[in-house]
Amino acid sequence: MQDSKPRTAVITCSVLEVEIEHFARGLPHIVGLAKLPQGLHNDPPKLRRDLQALIEEVESEHEPEAIVLGYGLCSRGTEGVSARNARIVIPRAHDCITLLLGSKERYAAYVSKSPGTYWYSPGWNKHHLPPGEQRYLTLLRQYQDQYGEDNAQYLMEMEQHWFHTYDRATYVDLGVGDIESDVQHTRECAEWLKWDFDHQRGDPDLVKDLLEGNWDSERFLILEPGETLRLTADDRIMEAVSLDEA
């Protein structure tokens, strides 16, 4: 019954906003949805600070019984966050691609088979300039303006050298967003980079169950008030600990 669902607030990275907003629509137990900018995983301490501040703001504003996070470990930037009164629920995932593919097992299997994969998605394409000709030309102009032609060429060589660890552009979607345009953009990026291209249709069940409150311990970590999470060295990915242990 609907009244058995806890009052739930959602905090998500903007890279998942299209999917989260789509599957949260019409769920009456969702009392608030807040977003943080994409890219904070590149500065884990900042992600931790900003996420903690938003958790406290959401608790004060909505008084939820649960706060679900559209995040994984995300370069360990979610380690250390906690709530005073609400439970926090987070998928057992290293990053957002697990949420799009639907399980950590599918993610691990794909990366094991194709370790040189660079992921593209509706949110990544919208909020992040992924590898491809557009990124190359944009960065080249920026470097030329800031550092001059010779230095710009050197910096672009370093940029392109970093991409040599990749050989595949994989677009993954949950059936929402401008898929046709995004797939074409990803394909063009792959062709320019001389990478292989793949299109994976994701599985929405992990995102839907996160939002709908179907939280089994195999796929989700549930933190009680005053608990936080930390990385594990096994396939659980993360575990709950008291703040004193963190």
N, C-alpha and C positions, 0 to 999 in steps of 0.2 A: 504494500500500500504506500502511496506517495507520502503520507504523513510520517512514515518510518524513516524517510531519508533525512539525514542531518542537514541543518542549515549550513550551506557550503559556499565558501568564497574561493575564487580561482585567481592564482597569480601565475602568469606565463611569460616566457620570453616572447618577444614580438615575432620571432622566426616561426612560431606556431600559432600566431593569432588567427590566421584564416581558418585553420582546422578547429581550434578551440572554440572560436566564436560560432562556427557552423554547428558543431555537435552540442554546444551548450544551449543553443537557441530552443526555447520552449520548455526548459527544465525548471519547474517552479521552486525547487529547493536551492537553486543557485541564487545567492543574494548579492553577489558582486563579482566583477571580473576586472582585474588590474594587470597591467603589462609593464615590463621593463624593456629597454632597448636591446636589440640584437648586438652581439659582439662583446658583452661583458665577460664572457668566459676567457677572453684574452687577458683579462686582469682579474684573476680569481679573488683577491682581497676586496676589490671594488664590488664585484658581483655579490660577495658575502655581505658587505655593508649595506648595499642598496636593497638587496632582497630582505635582509633583517629589518630594515627601516620600513619597507613596504608591508611586511608581515604585521608589524606593530600598528601601522596605520590602518590596515584592513581589519585587524581585531578591534580597534577602537571604533571604527566607523560602522561595521556591520555586525559585530558580536557573533561571528559564526561559530558553529560547533566543530567544523572541520575546515581546513584550508588545503586545497589540492594545488600542487605545483606542476606546471608545464615545463619541467626541467628534469635533467638527470643529474649526475655528479658534476658535469660541465666543468672539466679541468679542476675538480674539487672545490669549485666556487660555492657550492651549496653546503659543504661541510660546515658545521658550527651554527647553522640557523636553528631557531627554536621559536615556539609560541608560548605565551603565558597561560592561556585558557583553552585554546582550541587544539585539536589533533592536527598534525601535518601529515599529509599523504603524498608520497612521491614515488613515481615508477622506479623500479630497479633497472636503471639505464645509465650508461656512461654519458650519453648525449641525446639530442633530439631525434636523431635518425632512428633510434630504437622505437620511439613513439610513432614514427611514421610507418616503419616496417611492421610493427605490431608485437614484436617480442625480441628480447635480447638474444634468444637462440637463433632467430632468423638473421639478425644483424651479424652475429658471430660467424655463422655459416657463410654468409655472403662475403664478408671481409677475408675470411680464411681462403676462400676460392679466388677472390680478386682483391688482393691487398693494396693495389695501387689505385683504389677508387677515390675519386673526389665527388662528394654528394651535392646535388642540386635539388631544390624543392621550391614550392611557391614562396615560402618565407625567405629562403636563402636568396632566391632571385630578386625578391623585392627589396630586402634590407641590406644586401651584401653584394658587392661587385665581384662575381665569381670569375675564375680564370677563363680567359678568352680574349678575342680581339678588342672588345670594348674596354675591358680592364686594362689591357696593354696600352691602348692609345690614351686613355684617361690618365693613367699613372705617368706615362711619358710626358704628357703636357704639364702635369703638376711638377715633375722633377725638372723639366726644362725651365719652367718659370722660377723655381726656387733655387736651383743649383747650377744652372747653365747646361749647355749641350753635352760637353764631355762627361761631366759627372752624371748627367741623366742617363747616358748610354751605359755607363758602368753600373748604375743602380738597376737598370732594366735587365742587364745581364745577370745580376744577382737574383732578381725576381724570377727570371725564367729558369735559372738553375734550380731554384726551390721546387719548381713544378716538375722537374725531371723524376721526382719520386713517385709521380702519378702517371697512369696510362689509361685511365677510364673515367668518363663522365657519366654518372648515373643519376637520372632524374627519378625522384620518388614522390608519389602523391597519394592522397586519400580520396580522390575523385572530386575535390573542391578546388576553386581557384581557376585561373586562366590557364588551364592545362595545355591546350593546343599551342598557345603562344610560348609558354614556358618550355615545352618539349622541343619546339623548333629552335628556340634560343640555345638550349642545352646542346642540341645536335650541332648547331653552328659552332658553338664553343669547342666541341670535341673535334670537329673537322679542322678548325684553325690550329688547334693544339696537336693535331695528329694523334688523338687518343681514340680508343674505342668508345662507343656510345651504348647506353642501355637505359631502358625505361622500365622501372619497377612499379607496379601498382601496390600500394601499401595495404595494410590491414587496419581498419579503424577501431577494432575492438579494444585495444589498449587505451586509446584516448577516450572512447565512449565509456568504458568501465571506470576510468579515472573520474570522469565527470558525473556519472550516474551513481557512484557510490558502491560499486561492485569490487571491493578491495580484498582480494585474496593475498596471502602472505608470500606466495610464489612470485607474483608480479609486482607487488607494491610493498613499500615499507611504511608502516604507520607509526608515527612518533606521538607519544603522549605529551601533554603539556610539561615543559621542563626538560624534555629529551631533545637530543640532536642526532645527527647522522655522521658516520665516518666510513671511509673506504675499507673494504675487505679485500683479501687476497684470493677470494674464491668466486664462484659464479653467483653468489648472492649480490655482489657488487657493492652493497652498503649494508650497514647495520645500525641499530639504535643504541645510543649510549646516553648516560646522564650527562648533564653539562659539566659536572665535576670531573668526569672521565675524559671529556673531549680535549 
